Amino acid sequence: MQQRRSTRKRGVILTNIGLQKLQTAKRKAEIWDNDGDRYTLEELGQRSGLAPITVAKVLNRETGVDKQSLVLCFSIFGLTLMDADFTKPSDRLLQAEDNNADLPSAIPQGWQVTGTRTQDYDVRLDTTVINSGSATALIQSKSPQADGFVTLMQTFKAEDYRGQRLQLSGYLKTEAVETWAGLWMRIDGAEGEILSFDNMQNRSITGTTEWTQYAVVLDAPIASDRIAFGFLLAGSGRVWCDRLNLEPVSLEVPTTVFPTELQLPTKPVNLDFEQ
């Protein structure tokens, strides 16, 4: 009797996220280090120590390869392979990724996206990089040259929180953040004036970090009218957010608002510009 050939797929392949990251870094290196000429499979093989056919498998994603091959391909361009960059081969998974590639980002219900140059960022739910539950919120730049900022945020009325000290806490994970990322919260008055604000810029998150809990603590004055909060990414990179919580806390918990008034000198200084 003829033995049936096994169709089980082995190894791993790049996700759309991983492929985009690799192709972006590859093109940047071609422009800056190779006079704009495309690297051949042979050249990529020599730089990674892989056979050209293995490099081709990595790039076309039709056949699984061992994880180390992906690591070596990423290392050519100084990249680190992350969990979101690869997956096990699955026809249904690849088809779903390709079908969703051209769809608008799925903004979580109740949230809105704002910032500068929002067209340079992708904001959506992520079901591949998880802290807890089944989904996280992701902000990622579309290119290494992104220089704006984007936030996923929401705003609500302040009546129930007036006269209290509020703590916004949540878990953030970052990858290759060039400028900074963080949680933020702002408390506004009835005329739109800012009564209290903190965006973690004085203790910002950069580079690649694992899931870590952060907190922003502000006082909500009696004059508070609206409270806004969220998380943000400035510049290139990726930041995930999960398990946000906003609650009143004891006055024994110190606020995190940046004390700008403490930085002011008590009198004019260096008026003759000699110091």
N, C-alpha and C positions, 0 to 999 in steps of 0.2 A: 504494500500500500504506500502511495506517495505521501511523504510527510509534508504537512502544510507549513508554509514559510511564515515565520513569525512576523507580524506587522507592528509589534510594540515598538514605539519610538524611544530612543535612548538619548541621554545627554540633556543639554539645555540650549536655549536660543535666546537671543536678545528680544526684549519687549520693544514696543515703539519708542518708549522713553529712552531705553538704552541705546537703540540704534540711532536716534536723533542726537543723543549726546556724543556718540562715537563719530558720527558723520560731521557734526559741527566742529569738533576738535580736529578731525582729519583735514577738513577744508581750511581751517585757520592755519594749521601747520603747513599745508601746501602753499598758501599765500605768502606766509612769512618766511618759511624755511626752504621752499622748493621753487621759488620764482613763479608761483602760481600753477606749476605743472602738477597734474594729478599723479599720486603715487600708484604704481602698478602693483598687482598682487605679489609679484616677485619681490619688489622693494619692501612691501609691508611684511612679507614672509621673512626677509633677511633681518628686518628690524625687530621682529617679534620672536624669531627662532622657530616659527611655524612653517609648515609646508604651504605653498600658495593655495592649494586646493582647500586647506583648512581655513585659511583667511576668507576664501570665497564662501565657504559654508557659513562662517560667522556673519558675513555681510548680507547674504541672501536669505538667511533664516529658514531655509527649506529643510535643513537636516540638523539635528542636534549635535552638539560637540561637547567635550568635557569642559567643565567650568574653568579650568586652568587656561584653556585656550582663550576664553573671553578675557580673563585677567591679563594675559600677555598682550592681547590686542589693545586693551585699554591702556596698558602701561606704556605703549609706544608714545602716547600723547599725554602722559602724566596724569591719567585718569584713574580713579579708584572704582572698581566694580561694586555697586550697591545692590541690595536685595530687589529693588524696583527695576533694575536694569536687565534682569533675566528671568526666565520661567521655563517650565518643562514644555516640550512641543505639544501642541494640541491644535488640530485643524479648526475646531470650533473657537478656541481662544484667539488664534491668529485672525480668523475671519471676523470675530467680534471687534478685535482691535482695529482692523482695517476699515470695517464699516463705521466705527466710531471716530476714526481719525479726522474726518471732515465735518463732524457735528460740532455745534457750539458747546462750550464748556458747561458742565452741569453745575450751576450755582446752587448751593444748599438752600433749602426752603427757609425763608425768613431773613436771609442775608443779602447784602448788596456789595458790589465791587466798585471801588473808587480809587483815585490816585492820579499820578501823572504818567502819561504814555502807557495807558492800560493796554493798548494794542500790542505791546511788547511782552505781555505776560499771559500766562494761562492759569486760570483759577477754576478749580473743580473739586468734586469728590474723588477720593482715591480709595479703591478697595483692595489694593495690592500691598501698600505699606500701612500696617495696622499697629496701633498701640493697644486698644481694646475695642470690643464691639466688632462691627463689620465694615466701617468706613472712617476715613479721616478727611480733613480739608487740606488741600494742597494749593500753594502759590508757587509757580515756577516761571523763570524767565525763558523766553523763546530763543534767546541767543546770548553768547558770552558778553556781548557788547551792551546789553541792557543797562541803562543808566537812570531810569526813573524809579518810582516806587508804586506799589499797589497794596491795598488793604482789603481784606474781607471783613465787613463790619455790619453792625446793626445799631439802631437808635430806639430808645423807649422813653416814656414819660418818667419824671423823677419823683412824682408825688409820694410814693410809698417808701422812698429812701431818704427823704430830706432829714437833715440833722444827724445822719449816721455816717460811720466810717465803713467804706465798702472795699472789699477785696476781690479783684478779678484774678483767678488762677487758671492755669491750663498747662498742658504738656506740649512742648515743641520739639521737633527734630529737624535738623538742617543738613543740607548737602552743598558744599562748594559755594557758600554765601560770601561774596566778595566785599560787599559794603556792610550791611547789617540787617538783622531781623529781630522781631520782638513782639510782645503783647503791648496793647495800649488801651487807655481809657481816658475819656474827656467828659467833664461835667460843665454844662452851659447854663447861663441864665436866660431869662425870658426874652431879652433883646439879642440873644446870640453871643453874648460875651462869654469868654472862657473863664470859669470860676476855678477850675482845677484840671491839671493835665499831667500825664506821664506816658511816655512811649518807649521807655527802657533805653533811650539813646545813650545815656551815660553809663549803661551796663549792657550794651547790645550784644547780640549773638552773631558770631562770624564763623566762617569755615564749615567744617563737617562735625556735627554733634549727634549723639544719640538722644533718645527720648528723655527729656528733663522737665521737671515742673518749675514754672516761673510764676511770679505774682506781681500785681500792681495794686497799690493800696492808696485810696484817695478819700478825703472828707467831702461829703455832699452837703453844702451849706443849705440853710433854710430857703435861700433864694434860688435853689436849683430848679431848672425847668425840664432839661433833657439830659440823658446820659447816653453816650456813645462809646462803643468798645469794639475791639477786634484784634487781629494780628496782621503784621505787615512784613513785606520784603522790599528792601531797597537795593538796587543793583541786581547783578546776576546771581543765579543759584536757585535753590529750592528750599521751601520750608513747609513742613506739615504741622497741623494743629489738631489736638484732640482733647476731650474731657475738660472743656471749659466750665468754670463755675463762678458765679457772681453772688456774693453774700455779704451781709453786714458782719463786721468783726468788732472786737473789743477795742477801746481806745488805747489799750496797752500795746496793740499791734502798731508799729511805727508806719507812717505814710512813706510812700516812695517818691512823692512829687519832688522834682529837682529843685533845691532851695536856691534859686537864682538871686534872691535878695541878700543871701549871705556872702555872695561873691562881690558885691559892690564895695568899693573903697569908702572910707568915712570922710574923705576930703579929696580935692583935686590933686593929681600927682604929675610929675615930670612935665611941667608946663613949658620949660625951655628946651625939651626934646634932647637933653644932654645925657640922660640915663637910659 
